Every structure is written in structure tokens, then in C-alpha cells.
Amino acid sequence: MRLAPTLFALAFLAIALPVAAQPNAGFQVIQVPDPQGAPIEVGVWYPTGATPTAPARGMGNIPVAQGAPLEGQKLPLVVMSHGNGGWFGGHYDTAIALAKAGFVVAALTHTGDNYKDQSRALDMANRPRQLHVLIDYMLADWTQHASLDPGRIGAFGFSSGGLTVLAAAGGEPDLRRIEPHCGVNPGHYECQMVKRAPVAAEAATAPWIHDPRIGAVVSAAPALGYTFKAESLKALKAPVQLWRAADDEILPDPFHASAVKAALPASVDYRIVPKARHFDFLTPCDDYARKNLAQLCNSAPDFDRAAFHHTFNTVVAAFFTTRLALTHP
């Protein structure tokens, strides 16, 4: 399935999808204890009736109601995993849209793979483990855990996070495939990372932590797609919505999203975004980002990232709403 490139078609698709809106988005930052390391920083967005006051720090110009009371009971939870070198706020507009659609969203900053610390950037198995720790915390120890429905949990991930959520939901990437891939494609992004800091043998064969509570997965521009084969994804039973940027300059086709598509059942909800580049899945850039993070704001001149995100957020919210409801009536 391809997204229609015209704004008319984008607007029509957004209107046609049935997502029940909640009034506003509340926001808070929490610290989640990790038995294997430092506490994990997590941003949490949730539905609230309180009036938004101001944008959260470092997150553009969309106002949220910081520290406001949560509204609703038996709410579904979506956990979010960012890409290499990111942070919990990298998809804040999507998180806000999900909160307004009735979800609690918990996005973590991966310890050892974030914009401050790259010391464990290639320890990929640590990522789904951290996601598992986050789900445990949200369901048992978060101050509002009694308002969550433990039977309705989704996972959203981008780039390295796209691999993370596929693995967390049951996939088994084989990181030993990286070396032969890089022997043929030494200029690829991950191959340059490996050249600077080779993957340790124990990291390449570390066990993957799966979380069967995950009932639906959205994977956008997943990294290392070629490390999956049909056999290694057979245990992934949750429905998947898979996104590919047509002009991905970081994770070029056909090695990543297309490789995951080939390994998944035909029922996967597969969406190719015409003219999109890799970082177009990140929240639209504000003036600060355009000035200081230009590499993340390199959309094609004729690609409207803000218009795309209006549709992207609506489609993602509709997928989680429908699939979690179908999985857990």
C-alpha cells in the first residue's frame, strides 16, 4: 500500500479513519528503575480534561497539560522506542496524537543509545529488554497504573526502535548477518558504526527478551531488516503496521523495511511514503531544530513533513485503536 501523494488524498484519508478523540494531552517525565543499569528516563503522555498550558521543554510548539490528572479507566498503553542516538521526545507529536485518541504513551530514552551516550549503541538486545522493564513498571508501579488495561498494549518504534519493537513482540534478529552484509556494503550507515566499534561476539548472540503482552506493533523504517528471515519472525503473532520512506538515505532499500516485509505474512499493513527520507518519521522540525539539528530536518524540497505527520499520526492511532480492540475485545 502506498500513501497518496496529494494533500487532498491525505486529508481525505485522515477524515475517513475512525479514531475517537479525547480532549487534551497531559505530560510528565518519570524515572524507571532498571535492575541492570541506571534509571531509564521516560516521557509519558496521557488523556486529560485539563487545559494545555505550554509545550514541554525541547518539544516544539504543541502545548500539553504538564502534571495534569489523567482522565479515563482501562486505558490502552503504547510504549515507544526511538532510533539510534535519539531520545524520548523524538516522536512527541505522534505521542500527543495517541494521547488525544485515548492512549497512555510511555516513550523511553534508551540507556547507552541516545543523543548523550552512545556507549551501547550496538548492543541491540538491550533495547527490547529495556522496553520489557518499562512495560513492567507502567503496569505495576506507575502512579496511575490502575487506570491501564494490561490486556491492551502496543509498541511503536522508529529505525533502531523499529527493530526493537519487532524483537520485543517475538522476532529474533540474527546480528551475525551484519558482518557479511557490511563486507558487500561497507558504506551503509550501520556498517560505518560497526567499523568504528565492532559488535562484540556476546552482543551479536545475546538472547532477545520478548514480551507477549504486546498486542500490536508499528515499525517505521526499521533498521537491520536483513537480520530477519521468515523463520525468525514466525513467533511474532501481533499484527504489524510497517512503514518505509521511499527515498530513505540512511537505511536504503531493499535491505531494511522491504526485507522485513518479505519475512512477514502477507497480512502486514505495509505503507510506503512517496518522497520521504529517513528522518521524516521524526516530528516536524521547529526553528530550533532547523538551526541546530539540520541533519534531522533534511526533507526533500517538495515533501511536506507536517502534512505527512497529520496523516501518519491518524493512521497509527487508527491501527492501534482497531487492532488492540480486535485482539482484546
N, C-alpha and C positions, 0 to 999 in steps of 0.2 A: 504494500500500500504506500502510495506517495501522497504527501500533503500538497494540495493545490497551491500553486504559487501566487495566485491573485489575492489581493486583500479582500475582494468580495467573497471569494470562496472561504477564506479564513474566517471572516466574520460570520458567514452562514453556518460553518461547522461549529463555531463557538456557541451560537444561539441554539443549535439543534441538540446539543448534548445535555441530558437531564442531570444537572448537578444542583442539589438543594443548597442554597446559600445560607450561611449564618451571618449575624450582624457584623462582627468585628473580629480582629485577631489580637489576642493577648500575647505577651512575650516575657520570658525570663531566661536567665543563664544559671545553670547548675553545674556542680562538680560531682562526677560519678566515681566512686571508689573502684579501683581496678586491682584485683589481687596480684597481678603480675607487673605492676608498674605505678607510675604517678596517676593521680586522679585525672579522669577524662573530662575535658570541658565540653559542655553540651548546651546548645540553644534550643529552647522549647517554645513552640508557637501553639496556640490553642484557641478554641472559640470562646468569645466573651461578649457580654452585653455592654461592657464599659466602652466609653468613647476613646478612640485613639488620640494620643497627645502629641507624639513626636516619633520620628524614625529612631530605631535602635542604632547605637553607635556603629559606624562603619557600614551601614546598610541602607544607603541611598536616601530616597525621599518618600518612602511609603511609611506613613505613621502607624504605630502599633500602640496598644494599651499595656505599657510595661508594668508588670506586677499585678495586673488586674485579676479579679476572681474568674475562675473557669466556669463556663456555662455548659450544662448538659451532663448526662449519665450514660454509661455503657458506650463510651466514645471509641471509635477505632483509632489505632495508633499506626503512624508511619515513621519508620526510622530512616535517616538519610546518611549516605556515605559520600564524601567529596572525593575529588580527584587528587592526583599527586601534587603535593605542595599547597593544598587548599586549606580551608577552614570551615567551621560550621555555618558561616553566613554566606557561602558561595552560591546558594540557591534560595536566598531568602524570599524572593518574590513567589517562587513555587510553594515554599513553606507557608507563606501568608495565604495564598490562594487555597491551599488544602485546609488550613485552619478555618477559613471562612466557609468552607464546604463541610465543616463538622468534624474534622480530624484533629487529633493531637499529633504534632510533628516534633520528633526529637532528632536533631542533627548533631553529630559529634565532630570534634576536631580530632583526627586520628593521631594518637601519640606516636611520635617518631616519623610521621609523614605529614607534615604541614608546612605552612609558609615560614615558620620559625625554625623548624627542626626536621632535617631530612636523614637522620641517623639510621632509621629503619625503613627507608622508602621502598626497598626491595624485599622486605620481609612481608610478603603478601598475605601469608596465612595469619599474621597478627591482626589483620583488618577484620575479617569475619568474627574472629574471637572477640574483639572489642565490641562489635555490633551485638553479639550474644550477651556480653556483660551489660550493655546499655538496655537491651530488652528486659533482662532480669531486673535491673534497677527500676525501670519505669513501671513494671507490673507489681513490684513488691515494696519498694522503698520510696518512690517519688511521693511527695506530699499529697498529690491528688490521684494516687494510683487506684483508689476505689471507684473513680469515675471512668476508668478504662475498661474496655471489653477485651479480655485476654484471648478471645476467640477470633478477633479481627485485627490482624497485624499485617501491614505491608512494609516493603522495603524499596527505597529509591536510591539509585547510585549513578554517578557520572564518572566516566573514564576509569581510573583505578577503582573508583567506587562502583562502577558498573560491573566490573569483575567481582568485587566484594559481595554485592548482593546476590549475584548468581551463585557464588560459592556458599554464601550463608544459607541459601534456600535449598542446597543439596548438590550443587555442582562440584566437580573435582578437577580443577585445572592441573595440568601436568607441566610444571615450570621447567622441567628438563627439556622441553621443546624450544625454550628460548635460545639456547646456545646454537643449535643448528639453524634456527631462523636467522639469527644475527650473523652467522657465517655467510649467509647469502645476502642479507640486507643490513650491512653494518651501519648505514646512515640513519636507520629508523630511530625514533626517539628513545624507545626503551633500550635499544642496543647501545646508544651513546651513554645511557645511565649505567648499563652493565659494564661498559668499558671503563668508566670512572670508578665503579665499585662493584666488582663481580659478585654474583649471587652466591652466597655460601652454600655448601652442599647440604647442610642441615636445613637451611631456609627453603631450598628447592624441593626437599622431600618432607617438609613439616606437615603434620596432619591438619586437615581442614576442619574447622568447627562448624557444624551445620545446626540450624535452628528450625525444627519442624513447625514452630509456631508461625512462621512467615507464610501467609496465605496468598500473597500476590506480590509481583516484582516488576518494577520499572527500571530498566537498564538503558542508560543513554550513553552512546559512544563508548562501549566497554573496551577497556584495554586488554591486551594479550588474548584476544579472542581465539587465536590459533592454538592456544594451550587447551582448548576444549575440543572434544570429539563427541559424537552421539553417545558413545558408551559412558563418557564421563558426565553427561548431563541427564542420564536416564533416571536418576534419583530425584531430579528436580521436578516435583509434581505441581508446584504452584503455577498459575497462569502468568505469562510473561508478556510485557509490552516492551519492545526493543526498538531503539531509535538509532538512526545513523545520519550523520551530517554528510551530504552528498559530496562536499569538497573538503573533507577532513584532511588538514595538512599535518596533523600530529600523529594520527593513527590511520594511515592510508588504507583504502580499500584494496584488496578484499580480505585483509588479514585479521580484522578485528570484528566489527559488528556483523559483517557478512559471514564470517567464519562461525560466529555464534548462531546466526540464523540457520546456517546449513546443518548445525548439530542439534537444533531444537526441533520439536514436532511442527508439522505444518500449521498447527493452530495458533502459533505465536502471532501476536499483534505487532506486525513489523511496519515501521514508518520511516521513510527516507525524506529528509528535509532538503528540498532543492536549494542550491546556492549557499547552504550553511557551511560554516567552518567549525572546527572542533569546539572552540570556546563560546560559540553561540548558544550552547546549552547553559552557560553561566548566566546569572541575572544581567539584564541590560545595564550597560555602563553609565555611571553618572559622571559629572565633570571631574571629580577627584580621580576616578578610575581611568578616565581617558588621559589624564595628565600624568599619572604616576604608575599605571599598570597597562600601558599601551598594548603590550603583547596579548593581553586578555580581551582587548577591545577591537581586534583586527577584523571585524566583519567586512564582507565584500561591500563595495560602494552601493550596490543595488540590492542589498539584503537588509531588511528592516527587523532588527533583533527584537525590538519592543513589540511589534505586531506579531512576530512569531511566538513570543512568550505568552501573549494573550491567548493564543490557540493552544500552545503547548501545555500551559497550566490547566486549561479547561479540559483538555483531553486526558491528561494524567489524573486529575481529580475524578473524572468520569470513570476511568478504568478502575481506580481503587474502589470507588463507590460501588460499581456494579460487581466487580469480581469478589470483593470481600463479602458483599451481601449474598452472592450466589454460593460462595464457599461456606459461609456460616449464616444460614437463614435466621 
